[in-house]
Amino acid sequence: MRLFESLRRAFRWHRRTFAALFAAVAVLAGLNTLASRGSDGVPVVVAAHTIAGGATVTASDLLVVRVPVAYVPDGAFADPGPLIGRTAVVEMPSRAILVPSSLLGADGAVAAGDVALPVRFGESATVSLLRVGGRIDVLGPSGGSEYGVVAANVRVVAVPAGGDGGLLGGGQSALVLLEVSSAQASAIAASAAVSSLSFALR
């Protein structure tokens, strides 16, 4: 009985120490559980380190890890081979899972002599109408107070993934990547400096 009372007093005096110990054990158990689940997951390709937007992806940029199925986004890649040589549309942090909207594919390749220009449109909700490979006219201030076609018949090479706040930037209006000539890029940039841009589908 005295032994029990002594243990109870010791527990009261050192309850914070015991609580910290129990918490540490719980965290360790949780990490072990996640690790065991990860070993039973599915293989996905992730960034081995931060990949800069616009960079050409190499084999050393990629890593295959196993992730629980519940955490694998739609379209995630399991094989790094087809991704080598493609261009990163956005900066991808280390361990980010690569998905189709992260990279330019065959449909997103830019023609020789043209450039891929990120363009922010004033009405972000309308960006959901765009599709990779589709063609649009970019509308904006085209001289003086006139508002008209700034760049005609340009091709969309990348659009934001569903639910993204922006392809290349934070929570602002979504950025879209367009294939344009150098002259069209200059015209769009000059127009965007004056007012917001919009587009018309072709």
Accessible surface in RSA format (square Angstrom, percent):
REM  Atomic radii and reference values for relative SASA: ProtOr
REM  Chains: A
REM  Algorithm: Lee & Richards
REM  Probe-radius: 1.40
REM  Slices: 20
REM RES _ NUM      All-atoms   Total-Side   Main-Chain    Non-polar    All polar
REM                ABS   REL    ABS   REL    ABS   REL    ABS   REL    ABS   REL
RES MET A   1   178.41  92.4 134.30  88.9  44.10 105.0 111.44  94.7  66.97  88.7
RES ARG A   2   212.62  89.3 207.98 106.0   4.64  11.0  81.10 110.8 131.52  79.7
RES LEU A   3   130.31  72.6 123.87  88.6   6.44  16.2 127.61  89.6   2.70   7.3
RES PHE A   4   116.26  58.2 113.31  70.2   2.95   7.7 114.92  69.7   1.35   3.9
RES GLU A   5    48.32  27.7  48.32  36.6   0.00   0.0  25.57  49.4  22.75  18.6
RES SER A   6    50.11  42.3  44.23  59.0   5.88  13.5  26.76  57.0  23.35  32.7
RES LEU A   7   108.92  60.7 104.62  74.8   4.31  10.8 105.03  73.8   3.90  10.5
RES ARG A   8    99.00  41.6  93.42  47.6   5.57  13.3  34.54  47.2  64.45  39.1
RES ARG A   9   105.27  44.2 104.97  53.5   0.30   0.7  36.43  49.8  68.85  41.7
RES ALA A  10    35.60  32.7  35.60  54.9   0.00   0.0  35.60  50.1   0.00   0.0
RES PHE A  11    97.45  48.8  96.96  60.1   0.49   1.3  97.06  58.8   0.39   1.1
RES ARG A  12   131.12  55.1 129.82  66.2   1.30   3.1  43.63  59.6  87.48  53.0
RES TRP A  13   183.85  73.8 150.35  72.8  33.49  78.6 129.52  69.1  54.32  88.1
RES HIS A  14    97.35  53.2  94.69  65.8   2.65   6.8  60.22  62.1  37.13  43.2
RES ARG A  15   146.66  61.6 143.50  73.1   3.16   7.5  45.76  62.5 100.90  61.2
RES ARG A  16   205.31  86.2 197.27 100.6   8.05  19.2  75.50 103.2 129.81  78.7
RES THR A  17    91.61  65.2  85.30  86.5   6.32  15.1  63.40  85.2  28.21  42.6
RES PHE A  18    71.05  35.5  70.97  44.0   0.08   0.2  71.05  43.1   0.00   0.0
RES ALA A  19    58.70  54.0  49.09  75.8   9.60  21.8  54.18  76.3   4.51  11.9
RES ALA A  20    64.45  59.3  51.44  79.4  13.01  29.6  59.40  83.7   5.05  13.4
RES LEU A  21   100.65  56.1  95.92  68.6   4.73  11.9 100.23  70.4   0.42   1.1
RES PHE A  22   120.78  60.4 115.75  71.7   5.03  13.1 116.65  70.7   4.13  11.8
RES ALA A  23    54.46  50.1  46.29  71.4   8.17  18.6  53.70  75.6   0.76   2.0
RES ALA A  24    58.99  54.2  46.25  71.4  12.74  29.0  54.24  76.4   4.75  12.6
RES VAL A  25    89.23  58.7  87.35  79.1   1.88   4.5  88.65  77.0   0.58   1.6
RES ALA A  26    63.80  58.7  48.82  75.3  14.97  34.1  55.86  78.7   7.94  21.0
RES VAL A  27    93.65  61.6  86.19  78.0   7.46  18.0  92.75  80.6   0.90   2.4
RES LEU A  28   107.17  59.7 106.12  75.9   1.05   2.6 107.03  75.2   0.14   0.4
RES ALA A  29    53.47  49.2  46.89  72.4   6.58  15.0  52.00  73.2   1.47   3.9
RES GLY A  30    33.82  41.7   0.00   N/A  33.82  41.7  32.33  88.7   1.48   3.3
RES LEU A  31   105.46  58.7 100.57  72.0   4.89  12.3 100.80  70.8   4.66  12.5
RES ASN A  32    88.94  61.3  82.88  80.1   6.06  14.6  25.52  61.4  63.42  61.3
RES THR A  33    60.82  43.3  56.47  57.2   4.35  10.4  35.55  47.7  25.28  38.2
RES LEU A  34    97.64  54.4  92.86  66.4   4.79  12.0  93.14  65.4   4.51  12.1
RES ALA A  35    68.16  62.7  48.71  75.2  19.45  44.2  60.85  85.7   7.31  19.4
RES SER A  36    60.26  50.9  52.75  70.4   7.50  17.3  47.39 100.9  12.87  18.0
RES ARG A  37   139.73  58.7 133.72  68.2   6.01  14.3  37.46  51.2 102.27  62.0
RES GLY A  38    13.41  16.5   0.00   N/A  13.41  16.5  13.41  36.8   0.00   0.0
RES SER A  39    72.85  61.6  51.25  68.4  21.59  49.7  46.98 100.1  25.86  36.2
RES ASP A  40   121.52  85.1  90.07  89.7  31.44  74.4  32.73  77.0  88.79  88.6
RES GLY A  41     4.26   5.3   0.00   N/A   4.26   5.3   2.58   7.1   1.69   3.8
RES VAL A  42    52.61  34.6  52.56  47.6   0.04   0.1  52.61  45.7   0.00   0.0
RES PRO A  43    51.87  37.8  48.27  44.0   3.60  13.1  48.27  39.8   3.60  22.4
RES VAL A  44     2.93   1.9   2.93   2.6   0.00   0.0   2.93   2.5   0.00   0.0
RES VAL A  45     0.00   0.0   0.00   0.0   0.00   0.0   0.00   0.0   0.00   0.0
RES VAL A  46     1.92   1.3   1.92   1.7   0.00   0.0   1.92   1.7   0.00   0.0
RES ALA A  47     0.00   0.0   0.00   0.0   0.00   0.0   0.00   0.0   0.00   0.0
RES ALA A  48    35.56  32.7  14.38  22.2  21.18  48.2  14.40  20.3  21.16  56.1
RES HIS A  49    82.17  44.9  80.79  56.2   1.39   3.5  57.75  59.5  24.43  28.4
RES THR A  50    73.88  52.5  56.60  57.4  17.29  41.2  32.95  44.3  40.93  61.9
RES ILE A  51     4.94   2.8   2.18   1.6   2.75   6.6   4.94   3.6   0.00   0.0
RES ALA A  52    57.45  52.8  53.50  82.6   3.94   9.0  53.55  75.4   3.90  10.3
RES GLY A  53    41.43  51.1   0.00   N/A  41.43  51.1  12.74  35.0  28.70  64.3
RES GLY A  54    54.35  67.0   0.00   N/A  54.35  67.0  29.65  81.4  24.71  55.3
RES ALA A  55    36.44  33.5  26.16  40.4  10.28  23.4  35.84  50.5   0.60   1.6
RES THR A  56    81.42  57.9  68.51  69.5  12.91  30.8  38.71  52.0  42.71  64.6
RES VAL A  57     0.95   0.6   0.00   0.0   0.95   2.3   0.00   0.0   0.95   2.6
RES THR A  58    63.51  45.2  63.10  64.0   0.41   1.0  59.90  80.5   3.61   5.5
RES ALA A  59    66.45  61.1  52.82  81.5  13.63  31.0  54.20  76.3  12.25  32.5
RES SER A  60    84.51  71.4  63.30  84.5  21.21  48.9  56.65 120.6  27.86  39.0
RES ASP A  61    17.19  12.0  17.19  17.1   0.00   0.0   0.10   0.2  17.09  17.0
RES LEU A  62    15.54   8.7   1.62   1.2  13.92  35.0   1.89   1.3  13.65  36.7
RES LEU A  63    71.87  40.0  68.45  49.0   3.42   8.6  71.87  50.5   0.00   0.0
RES VAL A  64    67.82  44.6  43.33  39.2  24.48  59.0  43.33  37.7  24.48  66.4
RES VAL A  65    32.81  21.6  26.75  24.2   6.06  14.6  32.81  28.5   0.00   0.0
RES ARG A  66   125.91  52.9 107.51  54.8  18.41  43.8  42.71  58.4  83.20  50.4
RES VAL A  67    22.47  14.8  22.24  20.1   0.24   0.6  22.47  19.5   0.00   0.0
RES PRO A  68    33.65  24.5  30.76  28.0   2.89  10.5  33.65  27.8   0.00   0.0
RES VAL A  69   104.05  68.5  95.34  86.3   8.71  21.0  95.34  82.8   8.71  23.6
RES ALA A  70    97.20  89.4  52.77  81.4  44.44 101.1  65.08  91.6  32.13  85.1
RES TYR A  71   150.14  70.1 132.62  75.5  17.52  45.6  96.14  72.2  54.00  66.6
RES VAL A  72    39.72  26.1  20.62  18.7  19.09  46.0  21.16  18.4  18.55  50.3
RES PRO A  73    56.61  41.3  41.93  38.2  14.68  53.4  54.25  44.8   2.36  14.7
RES ASP A  74   142.55  99.9 120.82 120.3  21.73  51.4  43.63 102.7  98.92  98.7
RES GLY A  75    45.60  56.2   0.00   N/A  45.60  56.2  29.30  80.4  16.31  36.5
RES ALA A  76    26.24  24.1   1.10   1.7  25.14  57.2   1.10   1.6  25.14  66.6
RES PHE A  77    39.75  19.9  36.36  22.5   3.39   8.8  39.75  24.1   0.00   0.0
RES ALA A  78    58.53  53.8  44.65  68.9  13.87  31.6  44.69  62.9  13.83  36.6
RES ASP A  79    84.40  59.1  79.87  79.5   4.53  10.7  33.93  79.9  50.47  50.3
RES PRO A  80    40.06  29.2  40.06  36.5   0.00   0.0  40.06  33.1   0.00   0.0
RES GLY A  81    40.13  49.5   0.00   N/A  40.13  49.5  28.82  79.1  11.31  25.3
RES PRO A  82    85.83  62.6  62.58  57.0  23.25  84.5  75.56  62.4  10.27  63.8
RES LEU A  83     0.00   0.0   0.00   0.0   0.00   0.0   0.00   0.0   0.00   0.0
RES ILE A  84    83.37  47.4  64.54  48.1  18.83  45.4  64.54  46.5  18.83  51.1
RES GLY A  85    48.33  59.6   0.00   N/A  48.33  59.6  25.10  68.9  23.22  52.0
RES ARG A  86    57.45  24.1  53.09  27.1   4.36  10.4  28.70  39.2  28.75  17.4
RES THR A  87    42.17  30.0  41.29  41.9   0.87   2.1  16.46  22.1  25.70  38.9
RES ALA A  88     0.74   0.7   0.00   0.0   0.74   1.7   0.00   0.0   0.74   1.9
RES VAL A  89     9.82   6.5   0.11   0.1   9.70  23.4   2.64   2.3   7.18  19.5
RES VAL A  90    30.11  19.8  29.03  26.3   1.08   2.6  30.11  26.2   0.00   0.0
RES GLU A  91   115.52  66.3  96.39  72.9  19.14  45.6  22.61  43.7  92.91  75.9
RES MET A  92     7.56   3.9   7.52   5.0   0.04   0.1   7.06   6.0   0.50   0.7
RES PRO A  93    80.55  58.7  80.47  73.4   0.09   0.3  80.55  66.5   0.00   0.0
RES SER A  94    56.63  47.9  40.28  53.8  16.35  37.7  27.30  58.1  29.34  41.1
RES ARG A  95   145.04  60.9 131.32  66.9  13.72  32.7  53.40  73.0  91.63  55.5
RES ALA A  96    27.48  25.3  16.45  25.4  11.02  25.1  27.20  38.3   0.28   0.7
RES ILE A  97    43.94  25.0  26.48  19.7  17.46  42.1  26.48  19.1  17.46  47.4
RES LEU A  98     0.00   0.0   0.00   0.0   0.00   0.0   0.00   0.0   0.00   0.0
RES VAL A  99    28.17  18.5  28.17  25.5   0.00   0.0  28.17  24.5   0.00   0.0
RES PRO A 100    69.39  50.6  63.59  58.0   5.81  21.1  63.85  52.7   5.54  34.4
RES SER A 101    34.51  29.2  20.02  26.7  14.48  33.4  24.75  52.7   9.76  13.7
RES SER A 102    10.84   9.2   9.59  12.8   1.25   2.9   1.25   2.7   9.59  13.4
RES LEU A 103     7.85   4.4   0.00   0.0   7.85  19.7   0.00   0.0   7.85  21.1
RES LEU A 104    19.12  10.6  15.20  10.9   3.92   9.9  16.04  11.3   3.08   8.3
RES GLY A 105    22.34  27.5   0.00   N/A  22.34  27.5  14.54  39.9   7.79  17.5
RES ALA A 106   103.18  94.9  65.82 101.6  37.36  85.0  75.79 106.7  27.39  72.6
RES ASP A 107   100.77  70.6  95.10  94.7   5.67  13.4  18.28  43.0  82.49  82.3
RES GLY A 108     1.73   2.1   0.00   N/A   1.73   2.1   0.82   2.3   0.90   2.0
RES ALA A 109    56.24  51.7  47.31  73.0   8.94  20.3  52.36  73.7   3.88  10.3
RES VAL A 110    46.77  30.8  18.90  17.1  27.86  67.1  19.44  16.9  27.32  74.1
RES ALA A 111    54.48  50.1  40.91  63.1  13.57  30.9  52.38  73.8   2.10   5.6
RES ALA A 112   110.93 102.0  69.95 107.9  40.99  93.2  81.98 115.5  28.95  76.7
RES GLY A 113    73.73  90.9   0.00   N/A  73.73  90.9  42.58 116.9  31.14  69.7
RES ASP A 114    51.99  36.4  36.81  36.6  15.18  35.9   0.24   0.6  51.75  51.6
RES VAL A 115    62.76  41.3  58.45  52.9   4.31  10.4  62.76  54.5   0.00   0.0
RES ALA A 116    39.89  36.7  15.87  24.5  24.02  54.6  15.87  22.4  24.02  63.6
RES LEU A 117    36.41  20.3  36.21  25.9   0.20   0.5  36.41  25.6   0.00   0.0
RES PRO A 118    60.35  44.0  46.94  42.8  13.41  48.7  46.94  38.8  13.41  83.3
RES VAL A 119     4.30   2.8   1.11   1.0   3.19   7.7   4.30   3.7   0.00   0.0
RES ARG A 120    83.14  34.9  70.29  35.8  12.86  30.6  37.23  50.9  45.91  27.8
RES PHE A 121     1.47   0.7   1.10   0.7   0.37   1.0   1.38   0.8   0.09   0.3
RES GLY A 122    38.78  47.8   0.00   N/A  38.78  47.8  17.06  46.8  21.72  48.6
RES GLU A 123   115.20  66.1 109.58  82.9   5.63  13.4  36.97  71.5  78.23  63.9
RES SER A 124    54.27  45.9  43.96  58.7  10.31  23.7  10.10  21.5  44.17  61.9
RES ALA A 125    83.55  76.8  62.84  97.0  20.71  47.1  75.27 106.0   8.28  21.9
RES THR A 126    48.41  34.4  45.81  46.4   2.60   6.2  44.99  60.4   3.42   5.2
RES VAL A 127     8.01   5.3   6.50   5.9   1.51   3.6   6.50   5.6   1.51   4.1
RES SER A 128    82.01  69.3  61.52  82.1  20.49  47.2  56.65 120.6  25.36  35.5
RES LEU A 129   107.61  59.9  92.77  66.4  14.84  37.3  95.06  66.8  12.55  33.8
RES LEU A 130     2.80   1.6   1.17   0.8   1.64   4.1   1.60   1.1   1.20   3.2
RES ARG A 131   160.05  67.2 156.34  79.7   3.71   8.8  72.51  99.1  87.54  53.1
RES VAL A 132    67.06  44.1  42.65  38.6  24.41  58.8  42.65  37.1  24.41  66.2
RES GLY A 133    34.39  42.4   0.00   N/A  34.39  42.4  16.05  44.0  18.34  41.1
RES GLY A 134    30.19  37.2   0.00   N/A  30.19  37.2  28.75  78.9   1.45   3.2
RES ARG A 135    99.03  41.6  91.07  46.4   7.97  19.0  27.03  36.9  72.00  43.6
RES ILE A 136     1.04   0.6   1.04   0.8   0.00   0.0   1.04   0.7   0.00   0.0
RES ASP A 137    20.40  14.3  20.40  20.3   0.00   0.0   0.20   0.5  20.20  20.1
RES VAL A 138     0.00   0.0   0.00   0.0   0.00   0.0   0.00   0.0   0.00   0.0
RES LEU A 139    39.78  22.2  39.78  28.5   0.00   0.0  39.78  27.9   0.00   0.0
RES GLY A 140     0.00   0.0   0.00   N/A   0.00   0.0   0.00   0.0   0.00   0.0
RES PRO A 141    20.06  14.6  13.54  12.3   6.52  23.7  13.64  11.3   6.42  39.9
RES SER A 142    59.05  49.9  21.08  28.1  37.98  87.5  22.80  48.5  36.25  50.8
RES GLY A 143    45.74  56.4   0.00   N/A  45.74  56.4  37.22 102.1   8.52  19.1
RES GLY A 144    79.42  97.9   0.00   N/A  79.42  97.9  45.45 124.7  33.97  76.1
RES SER A 145   119.85 101.3  80.18 107.0  39.68  91.4  56.21 119.7  63.64  89.2
RES GLU A 146   123.42  70.9 115.85  87.6   7.57  18.0  43.21  83.6  80.21  65.5
RES TYR A 147   118.16  55.2  85.57  48.7  32.59  84.8  77.71  58.4  40.45  49.9
RES GLY A 148    23.05  28.4   0.00   N/A  23.05  28.4  23.05  63.2   0.00   0.0
RES VAL A 149    77.37  50.9  54.03  48.9  23.34  56.2  54.03  46.9  23.34  63.3
RES VAL A 150    24.06  15.8   4.07   3.7  20.00  48.2   6.93   6.0  17.14  46.5
RES ALA A 151     2.69   2.5   0.00   0.0   2.69   6.1   2.69   3.8   0.00   0.0
RES ALA A 152    45.74  42.1  36.40  56.2   9.35  21.3  36.40  51.3   9.35  24.8
RES ASN A 153    70.14  48.4  61.71  59.6   8.43  20.3  11.66  28.1  58.49  56.5
RES VAL A 154     3.05   2.0   0.83   0.8   2.21   5.3   3.05   2.6   0.00   0.0
RES ARG A 155    39.41  16.5  39.08  19.9   0.33   0.8  14.47  19.8  24.94  15.1
RES VAL A 156     0.48   0.3   0.48   0.4   0.00   0.0   0.48   0.4   0.00   0.0
RES VAL A 157     3.44   2.3   0.00   0.0   3.44   8.3   0.00   0.0   3.44   9.3
RES ALA A 158     7.15   6.6   5.55   8.6   1.59   3.6   7.15  10.1   0.00   0.0
RES VAL A 159    29.39  19.3  25.63  23.2   3.76   9.1  25.63  22.3   3.76  10.2
RES PRO A 160    22.35  16.3   8.16   7.4  14.19  51.6   8.16   6.7  14.19  88.2
RES ALA A 161    35.50  32.6  25.25  39.0  10.25  23.3  33.04  46.5   2.46   6.5
RES GLY A 162    83.50 103.0   0.00   N/A  83.50 103.0  45.90 126.0  37.60  84.2
RES GLY A 163    88.86 109.6   0.00   N/A  88.86 109.6  44.42 121.9  44.44  99.5
RES ASP A 164    70.93  49.7  48.36  48.1  22.57  53.4  10.14  23.9  60.79  60.6
RES GLY A 165    42.24  52.1   0.00   N/A  42.24  52.1  26.59  73.0  15.65  35.0
RES GLY A 166    15.76  19.4   0.00   N/A  15.76  19.4   0.15   0.4  15.61  35.0
RES LEU A 167    13.18   7.3   5.09   3.6   8.10  20.4   5.94   4.2   7.24  19.5
RES LEU A 168    62.57  34.8  29.23  20.9  33.34  83.8  35.20  24.7  27.38  73.7
RES GLY A 169    23.20  28.6   0.00   N/A  23.20  28.6  21.20  58.2   2.00   4.5
RES GLY A 170    65.29  80.5   0.00   N/A  65.29  80.5  44.12 121.1  21.16  47.4
RES GLY A 171    78.81  97.2   0.00   N/A  78.81  97.2  34.33  94.2  44.48  99.6
RES GLN A 172   121.86  68.1 108.82  79.5  13.04  31.0  41.86  89.1  79.99  60.7
RES SER A 173    31.77  26.8  24.56  32.8   7.22  16.6   3.49   7.4  28.29  39.6
RES ALA A 174     6.26   5.8   6.24   9.6   0.02   0.0   6.24   8.8   0.02   0.0
RES LEU A 175    20.91  11.6  20.91  15.0   0.00   0.0  20.91  14.7   0.00   0.0
RES VAL A 176     0.07   0.0   0.00   0.0   0.07   0.2   0.07   0.1   0.00   0.0
RES LEU A 177    13.35   7.4  13.35   9.5   0.00   0.0  13.35   9.4   0.00   0.0
RES LEU A 178     0.00   0.0   0.00   0.0   0.00   0.0   0.00   0.0   0.00   0.0
RES GLU A 179    16.18   9.3  11.26   8.5   4.92  11.7   0.38   0.7  15.80  12.9
RES VAL A 180     1.49   1.0   0.00   0.0   1.49   3.6   1.49   1.3   0.00   0.0
RES SER A 181    40.08  33.9  39.00  52.1   1.07   2.5  33.55  71.4   6.52   9.1
RES SER A 182    74.25  62.7  68.31  91.2   5.95  13.7  46.24  98.5  28.01  39.2
RES ALA A 183    78.24  71.9  61.92  95.6  16.33  37.1  70.71  99.6   7.53  19.9
RES GLN A 184    47.57  26.6  45.99  33.6   1.57   3.7  17.32  36.9  30.25  22.9
RES ALA A 185    16.38  15.1  15.14  23.4   1.24   2.8  15.49  21.8   0.89   2.4
RES SER A 186    77.06  65.1  65.30  87.2  11.75  27.1  40.35  85.9  36.70  51.4
RES ALA A 187    39.82  36.6  28.72  44.3  11.10  25.3  37.35  52.6   2.47   6.5
RES ILE A 188     3.58   2.0   3.58   2.7   0.00   0.0   3.58   2.6   0.00   0.0
RES ALA A 189    58.16  53.5  45.68  70.5  12.48  28.4  51.78  72.9   6.38  16.9
RES ALA A 190    63.76  58.6  50.72  78.3  13.04  29.7  60.22  84.8   3.53   9.4
RES SER A 191     4.30   3.6   1.02   1.4   3.28   7.6   4.06   8.6   0.24   0.3
RES ALA A 192    51.46  47.3  31.13  48.0  20.34  46.3  31.43  44.3  20.03  53.1
RES ALA A 193    91.72  84.3  46.90  72.4  44.81 101.9  59.21  83.4  32.51  86.1
RES VAL A 194   111.42  73.3  79.31  71.8  32.11  77.4  84.22  73.2  27.21  73.8
RES SER A 195    47.95  40.5  36.00  48.0  11.96  27.5  24.61  52.4  23.35  32.7
RES SER A 196    72.07  60.9  54.82  73.2  17.25  39.7  35.34  75.3  36.73  51.5
RES LEU A 197     4.06   2.3   1.70   1.2   2.36   5.9   1.93   1.4   2.12   5.7
RES SER A 198    37.82  32.0  36.13  48.2   1.69   3.9  32.37  68.9   5.45   7.6
RES PHE A 199    28.78  14.4   7.88   4.9  20.91  54.4   7.88   4.8  20.91  59.8
RES ALA A 200    39.88  36.7  34.55  53.3   5.32  12.1  39.88  56.2   0.00   0.0
RES LEU A 201   100.65  56.1  70.95  50.8  29.70  74.7  70.95  49.8  29.70  79.9
RES ARG A 202   165.25  69.4  94.84  48.3  70.41 167.6  58.24  79.6 107.01  64.9
END  Absolute sums over single chains surface
CHAIN  1 A    11813.5       8971.0       2842.5       7510.4       4303.1
END  Absolute sums over all chains
TOTAL         11813.5       8971.0       2842.5       7510.4       4303.1
